[in-house]
Amino acid sequence: MADPARITELIASIAAINDTPADQGITRIGFTPSEKRAHKQFSDWLCDIGLTVRSDEVGNTIAEKVGLQSLPAIGTGSHLDSVPGGGRFDGIAGVVAAVHVAELLVRHEIPHRHPLRFVAFVCEEGARFGQACVGSKAAGGHWSYEALQGIRDSNGISIADAIQRSGGCPSDVVRAIWQKSDWAAFLELHVEQGGQLEESGVDIGLVDLISGSTRFELVLEGVASHTGSTPMHLRADALTAAAQVILLAEGIANDGRHRGTRVTVGKVDVHPGSITTIPGRVSLWVDVRDIDSGRQRLIADEIVRQARAVCDARRVALTPRLLSDASPVVLPAWLRDVTTTAADQRGRSYRVMYSGASHDSQMVAAVAPAAMIFVPSRGGLSHVPEEWTSANEIARGVEVLLDSIMALDKLGESGDCSV
């Protein structure tokens, strides 16, 4: 059985690696020393129980427990970075689940045919580069070296530079790609980051679909001028134009034609940022998410088109810049059937649901069959210090995860797969 006390201990150890005072949440940004320390902690835990651990060319940490036969691997894991001032469970619950599964396998001397891999991905959050799932995109074969060089953070540091500074080798990013023939399946436990499980009193969420995301920057350039001496009718105020664009984006998402679409302007930069100067330049960062791939892109295009009309009317120039574009991913039904059976055998209530958030499983699904197991989030809160999932809830997820892995390992054989 999974041990809630051990889960609490593991989560607390990662939460202590933090660039923010504890009362302000968790800050462990991708490709920073704190993220690297968290990966070192993950590595130490798995080395201590006898597993072989390595880092790939972008900094993903992968531990392996050798199987009895030469078969494709079964993997599990998640990420260790956070958004600024975030919570202690997003990503971390999945990594801790992987560690605890490995500990249970070793402690109980559970035999398995397939090699088992335990993975901590780097830089899953899009907070630094506007680009989510950097490490798992490398594993899924979604990167070129040129693309890594072309995406920069607010300080002008490219993803390639950040990888290099963290000890990786971005020019060899192709070597980080997982080979399809080498993987039987990958399973990720994650906190739901929504309120459906808690509201319905259900133990486990089994994901059938992960939303896509189109992210882009809109740069609006007007004319900075004195607030007192410039008449209202002569202004080209970039911020008032931006405010109208934000509201039209919200209106598009709320339109009945777009049920299920989520549009967010999560970041706004205003220049020159003085109370006595009309804003001359504003940057908006827009995130469009949907479970319908075509609609996702059409809505992004519609936002840009309507924003341009607003800016033209206000004598403000508009420059859009695509940051990232990921399609929705349907996870394989046969693998979800395995997790469903595991939940049933444990007597856990479950529901099949889609994920509105992006995840590492979405990226590795290009090279390995992937499944996701959700555990409840209190109040549906995530990416904030108040994010919370109890150790008992995570333990229930760990047991379903372990049983699913063992069922996959025993496919084609008879016998009880539970521990």
Phi, psi and omega in degrees: 000145176293148185251106180302326180295319178294320178299316178300317180297316181295316180296319179297324180296319178289320181298333180289344176270095196210133178266010180234144171307141189305328182283358179249016177092195183249127174234112180215082188283151181301139177060039172244165178304327181292319176297320180295322177295322178297320177295324178295320178297315176303313180299316181298317180302316185280328172297321183297335179258012170097011179273156174271130186234139177218163171247140178271189189292339179256353178110001172298140179255127186230120176253149182227136171250118188294140177266174181282342182229161176275088183231164174299152186278152168251130185236161173207156179155189180195216185235164184242354179275169181222171167279165176298128179064036183271201182254179185262005186245330183299115183085311185298322179303321180290324177290316178298321176300319179297315179299315184291324174301314179299318179298317180295320179298317181289314184298319183268002178052050183279120180284151177208145182281316183279147166297143180246132183240142184236121196237134167244113180277152176268150165048057177284324183287145180271012188297324186274315187249001187068015187228111183277158168061046182300311183293315181287333173295325175295315179298324181277359178080027184265359184245150162242162178299321180297319179294320178296328178285335188273347183254126187234154175274186185293345177262007178083008180274125180283163175301319179300316178299317182297319178297315180299315181294335179271004177098006179271186182224081186298333179294341177256028185303331180297336180285345178276352183291131175284136178274131183305322183291347185264356186231128174274321182188158173226131181238136181235121169273139183208149171291147188297323186065026177205180187250010187292317182293314180297315182298322183267358179067031183259141185286318194225139169252134178245117192274130176256341186206136177247127183299152171273170181213128171247121183241135180210158177254137173247120177255119180252123183239113175252222179229118175286134182202172184291134182289335182271326188260356181258113180300153182301321186284351180255008185273150168235076188276111182292330183284320177294324174297318180296321179299319179293322178295318179300316181291324179291325178297318176297319180297321178297317180294328181276352178298139182301337179290344189242037181300127182100350178278142173235127178237131182224133165259102188263351182210136178225127173246129182242131179232141005277356175080035180242140182293340181255012179233129175297129181301126181262340182211132178225136174247132177244136175251120190245136179236116178251123181237143181199158174266355177251113186300313181296316180295323179304311182287322179296321179292319177301317178296321181294321178298314180297317182297314180290326177296322179295321178296319177299313183293320178300318181293335182257009180059042179239133178280146180234131175232111176273148178219118179290130179262314179198158181210112180236132181282156170301151181233127174271124180274147189295133183295325183296325180285323175296327176299324178296314180291326177297314178298320179297317178296317178301314183293333176274355182073026181264134174288148182210163171219145174275134187207161174261160178255126175279343179267155173280154181213161178301325179301329179299325184276320181282349178299341177291338184234348180214137173305131188234149175221153178232139177242117179264144169241156190296153173243126181297126179066006182071014187272140175206161183065024177220159180301334183282356177308132183204135169222133184288156178297327178295321178294318177295320180300320177297320177294321179299319180294320176294321178298311181298315179297323179295317178299315182291327176294318176298320180296330184261006179306129182094353176242162175263166178126162180283126184267352185274161180247000000 
